[in-house]
Amino acid sequence: MRSMVYASLPLGVGIVAEPFMGGGSTIAAAEALGLSSVGVEVQSEYYELAQQAIPRLAALSEDDISEIQDDGSPESGQQILSL
């Protein structure tokens, strides 16, 4: 997601807008990259999930992400989803 968000604002100018925020991964990616962002979610369950997930996802380092991708085990994917 960080690569996709960066591609949307390669000069770092502007605001990332996510009208269907869901769990917040796009907003977390923008935050991790230091970009401004706005997310909208009407489902209270997803909004509450995003409130918890965004800071935790944004705090993941590139090494953390690489480690998760390299592992490939279902358990590591489940850990990330449960953030």
C-alpha beads as a LAMMPS data file, in Angstrom:
LAMMPS data file: protein, C-alpha beads

83 atoms
82 bonds

1 atom types
1 bond types

-500.0 500.0 xlo xhi
-500.0 500.0 ylo yhi
-500.0 500.0 zlo zhi

Masses

1 110.0

Atoms # bond

1 1 1 0.000 0.000 0.000
2 1 1 2.860 2.373 0.722
3 1 1 4.110 2.041 -2.851
4 1 1 0.639 2.696 -4.248
5 1 1 0.089 5.706 -1.995
6 1 1 3.507 7.107 -2.852
7 1 1 2.716 6.693 -6.557
8 1 1 -0.442 8.751 -6.091
9 1 1 1.542 11.693 -4.645
10 1 1 5.163 11.182 -5.781
11 1 1 6.105 14.792 -4.976
12 1 1 4.486 14.568 -1.538
13 1 1 2.133 17.412 -2.376
14 1 1 -1.612 17.053 -1.902
15 1 1 -3.933 14.944 0.201
16 1 1 -4.648 11.222 -0.070
17 1 1 -8.439 10.806 0.058
18 1 1 -9.966 7.420 0.901
19 1 1 -13.784 7.592 0.650
20 1 1 -14.241 3.946 1.681
21 1 1 -11.620 3.593 4.407
22 1 1 -12.426 0.109 5.674
23 1 1 -9.658 -1.041 7.995
24 1 1 -7.479 1.984 7.261
25 1 1 -4.552 0.514 5.324
26 1 1 -4.410 3.377 2.807
27 1 1 -4.500 6.014 5.538
28 1 1 -1.838 4.108 7.504
29 1 1 0.381 4.005 4.423
30 1 1 -0.018 7.754 3.928
31 1 1 0.795 8.380 7.584
32 1 1 3.897 6.174 7.373
33 1 1 5.071 8.204 4.384
34 1 1 4.383 11.516 6.093
35 1 1 1.606 12.449 3.662
36 1 1 -1.638 14.213 4.517
37 1 1 -4.717 12.028 4.290
38 1 1 -8.455 11.951 4.896
39 1 1 -10.488 8.778 5.321
40 1 1 -14.244 8.330 5.467
41 1 1 -16.023 5.222 6.755
42 1 1 -19.743 4.962 7.518
43 1 1 -19.650 1.479 9.066
44 1 1 -18.917 1.932 12.763
45 1 1 -17.249 -1.496 13.044
46 1 1 -14.718 -0.628 10.355
47 1 1 -14.197 2.852 11.764
48 1 1 -13.360 1.407 15.178
49 1 1 -11.046 -1.151 13.579
50 1 1 -9.294 1.592 11.608
51 1 1 -8.812 3.722 14.725
52 1 1 -6.832 0.889 16.282
53 1 1 -5.100 -0.370 13.133
54 1 1 -3.864 2.865 11.544
55 1 1 -1.245 3.817 14.154
56 1 1 -0.049 0.234 14.437
57 1 1 0.228 -0.284 10.682
58 1 1 1.902 3.094 10.177
59 1 1 4.491 2.230 12.827
60 1 1 5.652 -0.916 11.003
61 1 1 9.144 -0.490 9.608
62 1 1 10.179 -1.615 6.143
63 1 1 12.102 -4.465 7.824
64 1 1 8.931 -5.580 9.633
65 1 1 7.026 -5.602 6.353
66 1 1 9.780 -7.507 4.524
67 1 1 9.944 -10.068 7.306
68 1 1 6.201 -10.678 7.090
69 1 1 6.283 -10.952 3.286
70 1 1 9.290 -13.300 3.321
71 1 1 7.780 -15.615 5.931
72 1 1 4.721 -16.448 3.842
73 1 1 3.140 -18.523 6.570
74 1 1 -0.594 -18.172 7.233
75 1 1 0.158 -17.509 10.892
76 1 1 2.116 -14.343 10.143
77 1 1 -0.700 -13.081 7.921
78 1 1 -3.184 -13.725 10.693
79 1 1 -1.039 -11.757 13.121
80 1 1 -0.986 -8.758 10.837
81 1 1 -4.742 -8.897 10.296
82 1 1 -5.341 -8.983 14.032
83 1 1 -3.474 -5.711 14.634

Bonds

1 1 1 2
2 1 2 3
3 1 3 4
4 1 4 5
5 1 5 6
6 1 6 7
7 1 7 8
8 1 8 9
9 1 9 10
10 1 10 11
11 1 11 12
12 1 12 13
13 1 13 14
14 1 14 15
15 1 15 16
16 1 16 17
17 1 17 18
18 1 18 19
19 1 19 20
20 1 20 21
21 1 21 22
22 1 22 23
23 1 23 24
24 1 24 25
25 1 25 26
26 1 26 27
27 1 27 28
28 1 28 29
29 1 29 30
30 1 30 31
31 1 31 32
32 1 32 33
33 1 33 34
34 1 34 35
35 1 35 36
36 1 36 37
37 1 37 38
38 1 38 39
39 1 39 40
40 1 40 41
41 1 41 42
42 1 42 43
43 1 43 44
44 1 44 45
45 1 45 46
46 1 46 47
47 1 47 48
48 1 48 49
49 1 49 50
50 1 50 51
51 1 51 52
52 1 52 53
53 1 53 54
54 1 54 55
55 1 55 56
56 1 56 57
57 1 57 58
58 1 58 59
59 1 59 60
60 1 60 61
61 1 61 62
62 1 62 63
63 1 63 64
64 1 64 65
65 1 65 66
66 1 66 67
67 1 67 68
68 1 68 69
69 1 69 70
70 1 70 71
71 1 71 72
72 1 72 73
73 1 73 74
74 1 74 75
75 1 75 76
76 1 76 77
77 1 77 78
78 1 78 79
79 1 79 80
80 1 80 81
81 1 81 82
82 1 82 83
